[in-house]
């Protein structure tokens, strides 16, 4: 398990390495880029239209209420993956399929394990994406500290959530998929069988719709 001090140390070292390497090349999306705006609107039942969900709160949108929301062409997304388990592979396929369907500019980073996780998150941030999507429970503990230090970067976790999300971390969970970090009780027992292709695809679309509509820092719970 990562201690906050250890994660902060790794984060600082990885950031220094990135700066020394030089991150200004065109390959890292460093050129000017308009703030992304959602195409289409949320249907009734996604959330209460009269109020903005409070930070760390949970909403349970009606199935399909996100179907008409799409990212703008060229939406910049980094997919961070950790692990070769079936749920992570299913989530990865769902994100890739969504990106292909929506003409998203997707780049994928295999985050590795152990001490490689924090530098991988830092690398993703240095690429200046519109959104970083996390797939794999091993990423949650490092994300807990790193994401709080970079409030200008939007994160989306699928099938897992950080324990105390800041306003830039949105999660999509469901019964069987709500990991919160090592040693922390989840909202429901972990069940890999619940990571179906259909649910994973819905989770990606629902989460992206929430972020694009600036409903962030919350948990989107799929029924």
N, C-alpha and C positions, 0 to 999 in steps of 0.2 A: 504494500500500500504506500502511496506517496504521501509524505508529510508536507504541510504547506511550506516549511523552510526549504525542503529539498526541491520541491517544484519551482519555487521562486528562484533558487540558485540555478537550476537548469534553464529556466526561462531567460534569466539575465545573460547567461553564457551563450545561449542560442541566439539571442538578439544581437549581442556583440559580434558573433561570427557572421551573421547575416549582413550587418552594417559594413564590416570589413570586406566582405565578398563583393559588396556593391549590388544594390537591388534595383538599379535604375534602368535596366535594359527594357526594351519593348516587350520582351517575352513575359514580363511580370504584370502586364496590364497597367503600367504606370502612367500611360497617356491619359489625358482628360477624358472623363466618362460621365455622362449625365446621370443624375440620381434615378435609379430604376423606378418606374411607375407601373402598377398593375394594369393589365389589359382585362376588361370585363369587371363584373362586380360580384360580390358575395350574395348568395341567395338568402332569403329569410331563414332563420334558424341556425345560422353559423354562430352568432353571438348576439347579445342584447344591443340593438342599434342605438339605444338611448344613453349608453354609458360605455366607457372604456374599461376593459377588465383590469383589475388591480394587479400590480406585480406579484408574481408567484401564485396567482390564482389559477383555477382550472375551469375551462369551458368544455362543454360537450356538444359540438356542432351536429346538426341534423345530417345524416348521411347524404353525400352528394351536394351539400350546400356550397361547396368550394369549386364545383365543376366548371363554372364559367369564368374563373379567374386564371389568367395566364401571365407568365413573365414576359417582359419586352424581349424582342429579338436581340440576341447577343448578351443576355443576362449572364454575368460572370459568376461562376460557381466553382468552388473547390470541394471535392469529395474526399474526406479523410476516412480511411478505412483501417481497422486494426483487428486482426484475427482471420482465421480461415474457417471458422465454424459456419454451419449452414445459415443461421439467422443473418450474420454479417454478409454472406454472399448473396442472400436474397435481397437484402436492403441495397447492396451495391448495384444489383441488376435493376432494381426499381428506380434508383436515381438515374442510372444510365439510360433506361428506357424513357423516363420523363424528359431528360435533357435532349434526347434525339427527337422526341415528339414536339418539343416546344422550341427547338432551335436555340437551346441554351449553350453558351460557351463553357463547356465543362472540362476541368482538369482534375486528375485523380492523384492522390498521394497515399501510398501504402505506408502507414505510420510506423510499422515495425512493432517492437516490444520494449518494455523496460525503459531505459534511459533515452531511447530514441523517440519516445512519444512526444515529449515537450518540444524538442527541436522540430519535429514534423509539424506541430501546430504553429510554431513560430514561422516556419517556412510558408505555410498556407497563408498566414496573416500578411507576410511580406509581399505576397503576390497581389494584394489589393483587390480581392474579389468582392462582389456584392454580397455574397453569402458563402459561409463555410458549413457544409453538411457533414455531420459525424455519424459514422456507422461502426459499431463495435463497442462493447462495454468497457474495454480496457482504456478507452479514451476519456471516460467520464471524470475520473479523479484528476488527471492533468488539466482538463478543460475547466474544472471548477475554479482553479486559481488563475490560469492564464486568461480566461475570458473576462474575469473581473478586472484585469489590468488593461484590457483593450475594449473600452466601451464603444469605440467607434466602429467596431467590427461586428456584424451580425452572424450569429451561429444558430444552427438548427440541429437538434439531436433527435434521432428516430429510434423509438423503442427503448429509450433511456432518458434520464434527465439529471441535471446537476441539482444538488440538494437545495441550494439557496441561489436561484438564478438571478443575475442582474438583468437589466432591461434589454440587453442585447442577446440573450440566450432563450430561445424558444424550443419547446419539446413537443413531440407527438408520442403519446403513450396509449396503451390499451391493457385490458386484463391479460396478464401473461407477459407483457413487455413494458416494464417500468423500472428498470434498474436505476439506482440512485448513487451508486458508489460502494466501495468495499466497506463492510461493517455497518451499512445503513439499511434500515428496513424499507422495502419497496412497497408501492401501493397494492401490489398483488404478487403472488408467487411467480417466479420466472418460469416461463413455459416456451421452449424453443419452437414447439409445434404451432404456436400462434403467429409465427412470422411467415405467413403465407404470402405468395406473390400478390394476391389481390389486396390484402391488408397493407402490405408494404407500399404498394403503388398508391393506395389511397392516403397513406400517411405522408408520403412525400408531397403529394399535391395539396393536402390540407395544410401541412406545415408551411409550404411555400406561399400559399394563399394568405395565411396569417401574417407572415413576415412582410409580404408585398403590401398588405393593408395596414402595416405598422401596429399589429396586435402582437407585440413581442414581450418577452420576459414572462411568458405564461406557459401552462401546459394545455395542449389541445388533446383531449381525451376522446378516442374513437370508441363508439359503442358497438 
